[in-house]
């Protein structure tokens, strides 16, 4: 595994754009700027160039970028980027390769999260991995036999969109559960739970039950070595862990439960590491 390359990882979010120079197992330099989310396509690109320029040098080997959208991975085209209305169809790979003259890899941000855990985080010893991000929404990335699996249209593993109860898993397994079902933000619920509020603790018990149903679907579909949880809601893991595991005890295959590993990511700046890992994943699977 070529882990000592000088790679730039970029996290393009609706609020901030972050870039980091990854050398070996460490981010040695970072840049950050607010995303002009309501700006034109060109204005967003200029902000993107600004953070990349701050990390780029003559030793840069490659660049990876994670984007919250559907991606044509081969051509590096991003479609309908979340929270950036002007980015409908952007040939991001060709734009960046023309400007910086290095190889550029573009992928969905949830796929990048899974790769970051594979190369730099909790999933390093494993080859079959599901990375599940739970925050404002629910995203997921799949790795099989050590290689990212996007599906034909970069839409594989979107468990959040699977119908569940009167909506889908994302509705019940993200911050939407608290805002839509409980009329409170997940942040407020977490704060109350840490203060011992029984109603807030019960909310997380219910949330854990729904998470358990989602995990069972993942196990039936993919039977991975490990499920790694990321995103802002993992801060509240202590409040929903028990009910989540209780909810999966009726899973049909006992040996799967005995071998099941669910871990919370401890990787700081996982989006940047994950974007950089796009290059490492490509090199490992040529």
Backbone as a ProteinNet text record, in pm:
[ID]
protein_1_A
[PRIMARY]
XXXXXXXXXXXXXXXXXXXXXXXXXXXXXXXXXXXXXXXXXXXXXXXXXXXXXXXXXXXXXXXXXXXXXXXXXXXXXXXXXXXXXXXXXXXXXXXXXXXXXXXXXXXXXXXXXXXXXXXXXXXXXXXXXXXXXXXXXXXXXXXXXXXXXXXXXXXXXXXXXXXXXXXXXXXXXXXXXXXXXXXXXXXXXXXXXXXXXXXXXXXXXXXXXXXXXXXXXXXXXXXXXXXXXXXXXXXXXXXXXXXXXXXXXXXXXXXXXXXXXXXXXXXXXXXXXXXXXXXXXXXXXX
[TERTIARY]
84.7	0	88.3	71.8	154.9	99.7	144	84.7	165.7	284.1	370	365.6	273.8	259.5	209.9	243.1	196.8	66.8	-45.8	-177	-257.6	-336.2	-428.7	-567.5	-627.2	-764.7	-853.7	-967	-1056.4	-1196.4	-1255	-1392.5	-1476.2	-1560.4	-1646.5	-1782.9	-1810.1	-1936.9	-2021.1	-2145.7	-2234.8	-2204.5	-2132.8	-2098.3	-1954	-1862.5	-1720	-1653.1	-1544.8	-1456.9	-1325.3	-1281.4	-1155.9	-1063	-935.7	-834.8	-720.2	-658.6	-545.4	-438.3	-313.2	-200.6	-171	-188.5	-170.8	-37.9	52.3	183.5	198.4	210.1	211.1	77.2	77.5	-49.5	-101	-43	-77.8	-119	-207.4	-236.2	-135.1	-47.2	60.7	25.2	-80.1	-124.6	-270	-347.6	-488.5	-526.1	-625.9	-684.8	-836.6	-903.4	-1048.9	-1105.4	-1220.4	-1289.8	-1440	-1522.3	-1667.5	-1708	-1804.7	-1857.5	-1957.9	-1936.1	-2037.4	-2153.7	-2229.5	-2326.1	-2432.2	-2462.8	-2561.7	-2496.3	-2366.2	-2294	-2305.7	-2246.6	-2244.9	-2148.6	-2155.9	-2063	-1918.8	-1889.5	-1753.6	-1709.7	-1799.4	-1765	-1730.2	-1803	-1771.2	-1636.6	-1612.1	-1483.2	-1367.7	-1383.6	-1276.6	-1244.5	-1346.9	-1322.3	-1251.7	-1289.8	-1224.1	-1076.7	-1048	-908.7	-828	-889.4	-818.9	-764.3	-847.2	-799.7	-699.6	-720.3	-625.4	-490.9	-492.5	-368.2	-284.7	-353	-281.9	-213.2	-248.5	-188.8	-99	-118	-50.5	95	184.3	323.7	378.2	506.4	566	577.1	559.2	567.9	432.9	326.9	194	183.3	143.6	131.9	-3.5	-108.8	-243.5	-339.5	-466.6	-568.5	-697.5	-763.8	-894.9	-993.8	-1117.7	-1218.9	-1350.2	-1405.9	-1534.6	-1643.7	-1753.4	-1860.6	-1994.8	-2083.8	-2214.6	-2310.4	-2285.8	-2367.7	-2348.3	-2427	-2402.8	-2286.1	-2196.9	-2074.7	-2057.2	-2024.6	-1974.3	-1826.5	-1793	-1659.5	-1553.6	-1582.1	-1483	-1452.4	-1556.5	-1536.5	-1517.1	-1549	-1532.2	-1631.2	-1751.2	-1856.9	-1948	-1979.5	-2069.5	-2203.5	-2309.9	-2445.8	-2524.8	-2591.3	-2686.6	-2627.2	-2521	-2450.6	-2539.9	-2550	-2636.7	-2595.7	-2692.8	-2675.4	-2592.9	-2561.7	-2495.9	-2578.3	-2684.3	-2780.8	-2720	-2614.6	-2558.3	-2480.1	-2444.9	-2366.5	-2460.6	-2508.9	-2599	-2521.5	-2433.9	-2348	-2210.7	-2114.7	-1982.7	-1875.5	-1799.3	-1691.8	-1569.1	-1580.4	-1481.8	-1344	-1339.1	-1210	-1130.2	-1192.9	-1120.4	-1079.5	-1163.8	-1131	-1006.5	-1002.8	-890.2	-763.6	-778	-658.8	-596.5	-678.8	-626.4	-552.5	-603	-542.2	-414.3	-416.9	-306.3	-212	-251.4	-166.3	-124.7	-214	-195	-322.7	-313.6	-429.5	-528.8	-656.8	-761.7	-867.6	-912.4	-1017.3	-1133.3	-1255	-1375.2	-1471.9	-1532.7	-1629.1	-1726.5	-1830.7	-1929.1	-1864.7	-1908.5	-1844.3	-1860.7	-1972.4	-1990.1	-1895.6	-1871.8	-1773.3	-1634.6	-1605	-1475.9	-1461.9	-1571.2	-1565.6	-1524.1	-1585.4	-1551.9	-1405.5	-1357.1	-1217.2	-1121.7	-1158.8	-1074.4	-1056.9	-1165.7	-1157.1	-1073.6	-1081.9	-1004.6	-854.1	-814	-671.4	-611	-694.3	-637.8	-707.1	-818.7	-899.3	-925	-1044.8	-1081.2	-1087.5	-1107.6	-1130.3	-1003.4	-888.8	-764.6	-741.6	-777.7	-749.5	-848.5	-952	-1062.8	-1074.4	-1135.8	-1154.2	-1299.7	-1392.9	-1535.5	-1593.9	-1627.6	-1655.5	-1778.9	-1862.9	-1968.7	-1941.4	-1924.9	-1910.9	-2045	-2096.6	-2231	-2221.5	-2258.4	-2253.9	-2394.1	-2405.8	-2535.2	-2520.9	-2584.9	-2580.9	-2709.3	-2697.8	-2815.9	-2895.2	-2822.9	-2883.3	-2811.8	-2832.6	-2769	-2702	-2572.4	-2498.5	-2420.2	-2377	-2301.1	-2207.6	-2097.3	-2000.1	-1968.4	-1943.2	-1920.9	-1782	-1714.8	-1586.2	-1593	-1563.6	-1560.7	-1427.2	-1368.3	-1237.3	-1136.8	-1149.2	-1054.8	-1075.1	-1181	-1202.6	-1339.1	-1344.1	-1470.6	-1567.5	-1693.5	-1796.9	-1901.5	-1909.9	-2002.9	-2131.2	-2132.2	-2244	-2225.3	-2314.7	-2302.4	-2314.1	-2400.6	-2427.2	-2385.6	-2291.8	-2241.9	-2354.1	-2450	-2562	-2574.4	-2472.7	-2481.3	-2473.3	-2547.9	-2538.8	-2612.4	-2704.1	-2778.1	-2891.5	-2851.9	-2948.1	-3050.3	-3010.4	-3101.6	-3228.8	-3222.9	-3339.9	-3428.8	-3390.1	-3472.9	-3600.8	-3717.7	-3842.8	-3844.2	-3892.6	-3901	-4014.2	-4102.6	-4222.2	-4296.2	-4323.9	-4399.1	-4308.5	-4177.5	-4083.8	-3967.6	-3844.8	-3728.3	-3631.4	-3523.4	-3429.3	-3365.6	-3338.1	-3275.8	-3362.3	-3492.5	-3584.4	-3572.5	-3550.8	-3549.4	-3408.6	-3307.1	-3170.1	-3074.5	-3123.2	-3040.3	-3100.5	-3047	-3101.9	-3246.4	-3293.1	-3432.2	-3529.7	-3486.7	-3573.2	-3608.8	-3510.2	-3532.3	-3611.7	-3575.9	-3644.2	-3785.6	-3805.3	-3935.5	-4029.1	-3974.4	-4057	-4068.4	-3966.2	-3962.7	-3961.7	-3957.9	-3959.9	-3847.9	-3729.8	-3612.4	-3491.3	-3386.6	-3267	-3191.2	-3115.1	-3035.3	-2933.3	-2881.6	-2785	-2850	-2970.1	-3041.2	-3076.1	-3119.7	-3153.5	-3031.5	-2917.7	-2794.1	-2755.2	-2765.2	-2730.4	-2820.2	-2949	-3042.9	-3012.8	-2979	-2948.1	-2825.7	-2724.6	-2605.2	-2635.8	-2743.2	-2785	-2880.6	-2907.2	-2991.1	-3139.4	-3177.5	-3319.1	-3376.8	-3477.3	-3531.4	-3599.9	-3669.5	-3738.4	-3637.7	-3527	-3423.9	-3357.1	-3329.1	-3268.3	-3361	-3492.4	-3588.6	-3588.4	-3569.6	-3561.6	-3446.3	-3332	-3217	-3238.3	-3313.6	-3348.9	-3431.8	-3527.4	-3607.8	-3519.8	-3433.9	-3342.6	-3258	-3207.9	-3127.2	-3204.1	-3332.2	-3414.3	-3417.6	-3439.9	-3444.4	-3307.7	-3201.8	-3067.7	-3046.4	-3098.6	-3086.8	-3154	-3268.8	-3337.6	-3254	-3192	-3106.2	-2985.8	-2924.6	-2808.1	-2845.6	-2962.6	-3006.1	-3017.3	-3071.6	-3081	-2942.3	-2847.9	-2710.6	-2649.9	-2674.2	-2618.3	-2676.8	-2807.7	-2869.1	-2817.5	-2796	-2756.2	-2607.9	-2521.2	-2377.4	-2290.5	-2335.8	-2259.6	-2112.3	-2086.2	-1948.4	-1867.7	-1736.1	-1650.5	-1681.2	-1705.9	-1722.2	-1812.7	-1890.6	-1966.5	-1904.4	-1858.2	-1799.3	-1897.2	-1931.7	-2024.5	-1948.3	-1994.2	-1936.1	-2046.3	-2009.6	-2108.1	-2136	-2204.6	-2222.8	-2298.2	-2387.9	-2467.7	-2389.2	-2269.1	-2189.3	-2147.2	-2151.6	-2120.8	-2218.3	-2337.6	-2441.1	-2449	-2346.5	-2349.4	-2380.9	-2328	-2350.8	-2499.2	-2578.8	-2720.7	-2807.4	-2754.2	-2836.3	-2772.5	-2650.9	-2580.5	-2656.5	-2700.8	-2765.6	-2894.6	-2978.3	-3105.1	-3082	-2978	-2945.8	-2908	-2820.1	-2779.9	-2895.3	-2979.9	-3097.6	-3188.7	-3197.5	-3289.5	-3243.4	-3116.1	-3067.6	-3056.7	-3099.2	-3084.1	-3173.6	-3276	-3360.1	-3309.7	-3187	-3127.5	-3120	-3148.2	-3169.7	-3044.4	-2926.5	-2804.7	-2718	-2717.5	-2651	-2501.2	-2438.5	-2294.1	-2255.9	-2344.9	-2318.3	-2315.4	-2411.8	-2415.5	-2292.7	-2249.2	-2132.6	-2006.2	-1999	-1879.2	-1893.3	-2011.4	-2040.5	-1951.6	-1896.7	-1818.2	-1881.3	-1916.7	-1964.5	-1877	-1811.4	-1720.5	-1757.4	-1729	-1743	-1608.6	-1610.1	-1487.2	-1422.3	-1291.4	-1213.9	-1118.9	-1142.6	-1052.8	-1090	-1005.3	-1030	-1005.6	-1090.6	-1083.2	-1096.1	-1190.7	-1207.3	-1240.4	-1310.8	-1346.7	-1222.5	-1125	-1000.7	-919.5	-906.8	-835.4	-903.3	-1035.9	-1109.1	-1090.3	-1090.2	-1068.6	-927.6	-829.6	-692.9	-683.4	-762.5	-758.7	-811.8	-882.5	-926.5	-806.6	-698.1	-576.1	-516.7	-509.8	-451.6	-532.8	-666.1	-752.2	-731.4	-713.8	-688.9	-556.4	-452	-320.4	-321.1	-399.1	-401.3	-479.3	-561.2	-650.3	-629.9	-515.4	-483.9	-457.4
-119.7	0	124.8	209.8	329.5	439.5	435.5	522.7	650	660.2	774.7	880.2	864.3	963.1	1096	1202.6	1337	1361.2	1352.2	1358	1471.3	1539.4	1638.3	1575.6	1580	1535.8	1656.8	1659	1774.7	1729.3	1802.9	1779.5	1900.4	1879.9	1987.8	1974.5	2060.4	2056.2	2178.3	2171.9	2284.1	2403.8	2382.8	2491.3	2535	2437.6	2468.3	2379.4	2432.2	2353.1	2338.6	2214.1	2187.2	2107.9	2137.4	2060.6	2031.7	1915.7	1879.7	1810	1839.2	1769.2	1647.5	1528.5	1403.4	1341.7	1329.9	1268.4	1156.1	1033.4	919.7	909.8	883.8	869.6	1000.5	1113.2	1238.4	1346.9	1434.5	1559.9	1662.4	1708	1797.8	1944.4	1970.1	2108.9	2107.9	2204	2213.7	2355.8	2366.9	2494.9	2480.9	2590.4	2588.7	2723	2720.5	2844	2816.1	2914.6	2894	2865.8	2779.9	2750.3	2857.8	2924.7	3019.3	2941.1	2873.7	2773.9	2829.6	2958.4	3020.6	3091.4	3074.9	3141	3066.2	3123.5	3061.3	2942.8	2864.4	2752.4	2801	2911.2	2965.4	3015.5	3079.3	3130.2	3016.4	2906.5	2791.2	2732.6	2724.3	2673	2759.2	2890.2	2978.8	2954.3	2931.3	2899.8	2765.4	2670.9	2540.2	2554.6	2633	2655.8	2718	2806.7	2876	2778.8	2683.2	2590	2490	2450	2357.1	2425.4	2549.5	2623.9	2632.1	2641.5	2651.9	2523.9	2411.5	2282.3	2226.7	2274.7	2216.5	2262.7	2168.9	2204.8	2109.2	2126.2	2046.7	1898.9	1863.1	1722.6	1651.6	1723.8	1664.3	1553.6	1435	1317.9	1311.1	1340.5	1323.5	1401.8	1396.7	1470	1388.8	1383.8	1320.4	1419.5	1411.9	1504.7	1431.3	1450.7	1392.9	1497.5	1460.5	1555.2	1492.2	1567.9	1513.3	1510.6	1417.2	1409.3	1274.1	1249.8	1137.5	1174.9	1080.1	1108	1005.8	1053.3	965.8	947.5	835.5	817.3	814	750.9	740.4	876.4	954.5	1085	1197.4	1169.8	1270.8	1384.9	1354.1	1455.2	1443.1	1557.4	1556.3	1615.6	1558.1	1597.5	1642	1755.8	1801.6	1792.9	1869.5	1866.2	1921.8	1847	1886.3	2022.2	2110	2242.2	2340.2	2303.9	2397.7	2397.4	2477.7	2469.8	2491.1	2571.9	2602.8	2485.6	2388.2	2274.9	2163.1	2175.8	2075.3	1964.7	2005.3	1910.4	1976.2	1929.8	1992.5	1887.1	1903.8	1808.4	1835.3	1803.6	1846.2	1786.7	1661.5	1595	1666.9	1692.4	1755.3	1898.9	1970	2107.2	2109.2	2021.1	2019.7	1964.1	1863	1807.8	1908.4	1985.9	2088.2	2197.1	2232.3	2339.8	2294.2	2171.9	2131.4	2028.1	1967.3	1873.1	1753.2	1705.6	1579.5	1498.3	1370.9	1283.8	1318.7	1328.9	1366.2	1256.5	1222.1	1123.5	1189.9	1165	1226.1	1115.8	1129.7	1028.8	1090	1014.4	1054	1061.6	1157.2	1177.5	1057.9	986.1	869.3	755.9	740	642.4	679.2	808.5	854.4	823.5	838.5	806.3	660.4	569.8	427.8	402.6	466	448.6	506	620.1	678.2	583.4	514.7	419.1	297.1	258	143.5	171.5	289.4	317.9	387.1	455.4	534.1	510.9	437.3	431.6	292.3	274.9	152.4	28.3	47	-67.5	-117.7	-70.2	-108.8	-259.7	-338.4	-482.9	-559	-493	-565.2	-532.5	-626.1	-609.1	-594	-623.4	-609.1	-512.1	-390.6	-279.9	-203.6	-165.4	-68.2	52.7	167.7	293.4	364.2	393.8	449.7	584.4	691.2	824.2	865.6	906.8	947.7	1087.9	1181.9	1320.9	1387	1491.5	1555.2	1456.7	1369.9	1262.3	1132.2	1034.8	903.8	868	846.2	807.7	680.8	615.1	492.6	467.3	400.9	359	212.4	141.5	-3	-36.1	-124.6	-176.7	-328.5	-391.6	-537.5	-582.8	-685.8	-735	-620.2	-525.7	-415	-304.3	-311.4	-213.3	-148.2	-18	54.2	2.5	-9.7	-51.2	58.5	121.4	232.5	193.1	77.3	45.2	113.9	86.2	140.4	292.1	347.6	491.5	561.6	501.8	557.8	567.5	475.9	480.7	358.9	271	148.1	180.4	102.9	113.3	229.2	290.6	404	352.8	298	236.5	337.4	462.8	563.5	577.3	543.4	557.6	433.7	328.7	208.8	238.3	206.1	232	164.7	238.4	187.5	259.5	182.9	237.2	329.1	453.1	541	633	604.8	690.7	605.1	634.2	553.9	553.3	477.3	466	599.7	681.9	810.7	893.8	888.3	965.6	925.3	796.2	745	724.7	730.2	699	814.6	935.3	1054.7	1163.5	1283.6	1394.8	1423.5	1374.7	1395.6	1330.8	1222.1	1156.7	1252.3	1324.5	1415.3	1538.2	1596.7	1719.1	1691.8	1580.7	1552.9	1476.2	1386.1	1301.8	1355.6	1427.5	1470.9	1623.1	1695.4	1842.9	1901.3	1843.6	1890.7	1857.4	1935.5	1902.4	1790.1	1715.1	1607.6	1663.1	1781.8	1844.6	1875.7	1932.2	1963.8	1837	1733.6	1606.8	1546.3	1553.3	1499.4	1575.3	1707.2	1787.1	1752	1737.4	1700.9	1561.1	1470.9	1333.7	1331.2	1410.7	1415.3	1472.4	1550.5	1607.6	1515.6	1397	1298.8	1310.8	1391.9	1409.2	1276.8	1224.3	1092.2	1089.9	1198.7	1202.8	1199.2	1272.2	1273.2	1136.4	1074.7	941.5	841.6	854.1	766.4	789	914.7	942.6	864	861.2	788	637.6	591.8	450	412.4	497.3	474.3	484.1	583.8	599.6	474.4	419.1	297.9	180	169.6	62.5	74.3	195.1	215	186.7	228.6	198.6	47.4	-25.1	-169.9	-231.2	-176.9	-228.2	-200.2	-83.6	-50.8	-143.5	-168.5	-257.1	-397.5	-446.4	-579.7	-585	-480.1	-477.4	-483.1	-411.4	-411.8	-551.3	-617.2	-750.7	-852.4	-844.8	-936.6	-912.5	-787.3	-754.8	-778.6	-747.8	-744.4	-826.3	-857.4	-940	-895.4	-770.1	-720.3	-766.4	-749.4	-772.7	-673.1	-547.5	-441.3	-331.1	-271	-150.9	-37.8	65.5	180.4	297.2	351.7	463.6	594.7	691.9	825.6	929.9	1055.5	1162.4	1213	1325.7	1395.5	1315.1	1226.5	1151.6	1042.7	1012.5	913.2	966	1096.5	1151.8	1099.8	1063.9	1016.9	864.7	795.1	648.9	580.9	634.6	573.8	567.6	657.8	663.7	572.7	528	440.6	305	283.8	159	36.3	39.4	-78.8	-114.7	-15.2	-45.1	-88.4	-37.4	-80.7	-228.1	-268.2	-408.9	-498.8	-451.7	-530.3	-554.6	-454.1	-463.2	-561.7	-598	-689.7	-833.2	-857	-991	-1095	-1050.8	-1147.2	-1174	-1130.6	-1159.1	-1310.4	-1356.1	-1498.6	-1584.3	-1527	-1608.5	-1573.2	-1661.3	-1632.2	-1613.5	-1689.2	-1675.6	-1537.4	-1474.7	-1339.6	-1242	-1256.4	-1168.9	-1189.5	-1313.5	-1341.8	-1276.9	-1264.5	-1207.6	-1059.2	-1003.8	-866.4	-764.6	-673.8	-563.5	-431.5	-348.9	-213.9	-118.7	-26.3	67.8	209.7	304.2	446.1	499.1	575.2	633.7	724.7	715.4	807.4	890.2	887.4	952.5	1099.8	1187.5	1330.3	1369.2	1455	1497.5	1378.1	1290.1	1167.5	1196.8	1308.1	1339.1	1367.2	1435.3	1464.7	1337.5	1259.3	1131.3	1042.4	1039.8	956	998.6	1129.9	1179.6	1142.8	1157.8	1119.4	969.9	890.5	745.3	700.7	787.9	751.8	714.8	787.5	757.1	623.8	603.2	480.6	359.3	372.2	263.4	229.3	330.2	307.6	236.4	279.6	218.4	72.2	46.6	-88.4	-185.5	-134.3	-221.5	-208.8	-160.6	-153.1	-292.9
0	0	0	-98.6	-111.4	-21.5	105	204.5	224.8	162.8	189.9	80.1	-13.8	-119.7	-62.9	-132.5	-97	-173	-103.3	-166.7	-105	-185.7	-133.2	-126.8	-9.5	8.5	26.6	-42.1	-38.8	1.2	94.2	139	97.2	-3.5	-51.6	14.4	111.5	181.8	152.7	192.4	168.8	256.5	369.4	460.9	446.9	440.3	428.9	325	269.6	183.5	257.9	274.8	344.6	254.9	263.2	191.2	286.5	270.2	354	272.6	305.5	244.3	331.4	273.8	347.3	305.3	401.3	377.6	478.8	427.7	518.2	588.4	718.1	789.9	849.1	811.1	877.1	777.7	824.5	754	803.3	716.3	758.2	738.2	659.6	640.5	597.1	648.7	613.1	575.3	487.6	449.5	457.4	488.4	501.7	459.8	391.5	356.4	352.4	385	374	229.6	213.1	79.6	38.9	-74.1	-123.3	-183.9	-98.8	-143.8	-237.6	-224.6	-312.7	-430	-443.5	-552.2	-683.3	-786.6	-918.3	-918.9	-1023.4	-1037.5	-1030.8	-1098.5	-1100.9	-964.6	-892	-758.7	-663.3	-671.4	-587.5	-628.1	-758.6	-806	-756.5	-757	-711.9	-564.8	-483.3	-342.9	-328.9	-413.1	-413.5	-450	-553	-593	-478.7	-404.6	-296.9	-193.6	-149	-46.1	-104.1	-229	-290.6	-311.9	-359.7	-382.6	-255	-139.2	-13.1	29.7	-33.7	0.6	-109.8	-230	-346.2	-353.2	-387.7	-415.6	-520	-551.9	-660.4	-624.7	-497.7	-456.3	-457.9	-486.8	-484.4	-589	-544	-630.8	-699.6	-622.6	-673.7	-585	-622.6	-548.9	-549.3	-433.7	-424.3	-367	-410.6	-362.4	-338.6	-220.5	-185	-195.9	-261.7	-291.7	-252.5	-187.8	-151.1	-270.1	-360.8	-482	-548.2	-650.1	-740	-830.9	-854.1	-929.2	-1040.7	-1159.2	-1263.8	-1232.5	-1168.6	-1113.6	-1223	-1335.1	-1442.8	-1504.8	-1529.3	-1592.1	-1490.7	-1365.3	-1262.4	-1271.9	-1316.7	-1328.2	-1206.1	-1143.3	-1027.1	-1068.3	-1011.1	-1048.2	-924.7	-937.1	-834.7	-694.3	-672	-544.2	-433.3	-323.5	-212.2	-155.9	-139.2	-77.9	-161.1	-286.3	-378.1	-507	-514.2	-625.2	-763.4	-773.7	-905.6	-964.8	-882.2	-932.4	-976.4	-1098.4	-1155.6	-1226.1	-1316.9	-1389.1	-1400.8	-1323.1	-1319.5	-1348.5	-1458.2	-1490.8	-1403.7	-1277	-1178.3	-1201.7	-1238	-1261.2	-1369.9	-1483.4	-1594	-1560.4	-1487.4	-1447.5	-1359.3	-1259.6	-1166.2	-1230.4	-1316.7	-1381.8	-1477.7	-1543.8	-1634.4	-1556.8	-1439.3	-1361.9	-1289.5	-1231.6	-1144.8	-1207.4	-1315.6	-1388.6	-1304.4	-1219.6	-1148.2	-1163	-1132.4	-1142.1	-1032	-1070.5	-976	-971.2	-850.2	-830.7	-757	-805.7	-748	-709.5	-591.3	-549.5	-449.7	-420.8	-320.8	-182.6	-99.7	29.7	124.2	116.2	203.1	162.9	33.2	-12.6	39	38.9	90.4	238.8	313.2	456.5	477.3	402.2	415.7	380.4	276.1	236.3	339.7	397	500.3	617.7	656	765.4	726.2	599.4	552.3	555.5	513.3	500.1	622.2	700.6	809.8	944.8	948.4	1069.5	1123.2	1180.2	1251.4	1161.6	1032.2	942.9	874.5	915.3	848.6	839.9	941.5	930	843	791.7	728.5	579.5	506.5	362.8	321.7	412.7	383.5	485.7	438.1	529.7	483.2	578	552.5	640.6	579	651.7	650.9	769	781.7	853.1	784.1	844.3	886.8	1011.5	1066	1125.1	1061.5	1104.8	1060.6	981.4	923.4	840.1	770.3	692	722.1	635.9	651.5	519.2	523.6	403.9	430	324.7	343.6	227.6	259.6	160.3	179	69.2	71.5	19.8	91	45.2	50.5	-63.1	-71.6	-127.6	-64.8	-105.8	-114	-21.2	-12.6	-112.8	-193	-300.1	-286	-305.7	-297.4	-402.6	-363.5	-458.5	-467.7	-585.8	-604.1	-674.1	-742.3	-830	-964	-1057.3	-1193.2	-1194.5	-1110.5	-1111.8	-982.7	-910.8	-784.6	-680.8	-690.1	-597.2	-508.4	-509.4	-429.2	-280.8	-203	-58.3	3.1	-68.5	-11.2	77.7	191.8	282.8	333.7	344.2	396.8	316.3	189.1	102.1	99.4	169.6	173.8	253	198.5	271.1	407.7	506.7	643.2	714.8	776.9	841.3	743.7	782.5	691.8	611.1	612.1	539.3	489.2	536.1	500	618.2	604.5	715.7	751.1	651.6	681.5	776	757	840.7	987.7	1011.3	1148.8	1204.3	1119.5	1162.6	1137.1	1154	1140.3	1227	1215.9	1291.3	1258	1143.2	1103.9	1202.9	1265.2	1362.8	1476.3	1523	1634.9	1591.8	1478.3	1434.8	1386.1	1313.6	1254.1	1347.2	1425.9	1512.2	1655.6	1701.3	1840.6	1856.9	1746.3	1748.3	1834.7	1820.9	1892.1	1806.3	1814.7	1738	1807.8	1730.8	1788.6	1888	1859	1949.4	2084.1	2080.4	2204.8	2281.9	2209.1	2274.2	2342.5	2275.6	2332.8	2459.6	2454.7	2572.2	2690.7	2663.9	2770.5	2824.8	2735	2778.9	2869.8	2835.6	2920.4	3058.4	3066.8	3195.2	3271.2	3213.1	3279.8	3252.6	3152.8	3120.4	3068.6	3138.9	3105.3	2969.7	2934.9	2805.3	2690.3	2705.4	2601.2	2591	2704.3	2703	2633.9	2655.9	2590	2439.1	2395.7	2252.6	2189.6	2256.5	2202.1	2208.8	2307.3	2311.3	2188.5	2153.6	2032.8	1907.8	1904.1	1790.5	1772.5	1882.8	1876.1	1819.4	1853.1	1796	1644.2	1592.7	1447.3	1384	1451.4	1400.8	1392.4	1490	1486.9	1366.1	1327.7	1208.1	1081.9	1078.3	963.8	958	1073.8	1078	1033	1072.8	1027.6	875.3	815.4	669.1	605.8	665.4	615.1	627.2	739.8	760.5	662.7	640.3	544.7	402.9	368.9	231.7	206.2	306.2	277.3	370.9	491.7	584.6	592.8	630.5	630.1	751.4	743.4	859.3	969.7	930.5	1028.6	973.4	1061	1029.9	1111.2	1043	1111.4	1103.6	1219.2	1227.3	1233.1	1155	1157.8	1155.5	1162.6	1162.9	1303	1310.6	1437.7	1542.8	1500.3	1597.4	1670.7	1623.8	1696	1833.5	1853.2	1985.5	2090.8	2046.8	2139.2	2143.9	2093.5	2081.9	2215	2323.7	2454.5	2490.1	2432.4	2465.1	2376.7	2262.1	2177.7	2149.1	2195.7	2166.3	2216.7	2342.8	2401.6	2329.4	2302.7	2235.7	2091.5	2027.6	1891.8	1890.1	1981.3	1985.1	2028.5	2118.2	2156.8	2037	1948.7	1834.6	1728.8	1730.7	1627.1	1677.8	1798.5	1854.7	1788.3	1714.5	1643.1	1501.6	1471.5	1340.6	1321.6	1200.9	1177.4	1193.9	1170.7	1169.1	1289.5	1389.6	1515.7	1499.8	1409.3	1394.8	1343.1	1264.1	1216.9	1334.8	1426.9	1544.5	1632.8	1645.6	1729.6	1673.8	1541.6	1478.9	1446.5	1475.2	1435	1506.9	1429.7	1484.9	1440.3	1535.1	1507	1586.8	1518.7	1582.8	1542	1630.3	1596.5	1548.9	1444.3	1392.5	1496.4	1504.6	1588.1	1501.6	1371.2	1276.6	1261.8	1311.9	1296.4	1151	1097.6	957.6	863	894.2	815.2	670	642.1	503.5	419.2	477.4	405.5	385.2	490.4	476.2	373.1	375.3	281.2	137.8	113.9	-22.1	-69.7	18.6	-17.6	-46.3	23.8	6.6	-128.8	-201.9	-336.7	-424.4	-409.3	-484	-437.9	-306.2	-253.6	-296.3	-296.4	-338.3	-485.6	-566.3	-709.4	-730.8	-660.5	-676.4	-629	-522.7	-466.6	-553.8	-644.1	-721.2	-872.6	-911.8	-1055.6	-1108.1
[MASK]
++++++++++++++++++++++++++++++++++++++++++++++++++++++++++++++++++++++++++++++++++++++++++++++++++++++++++++++++++++++++++++++++++++++++++++++++++++++++++++++++++++++++++++++++++++++++++++++++++++++++++++++++++++++++++++++++++++++++++++++++++++++++++++++++++++++++++++++++++++++++++++++

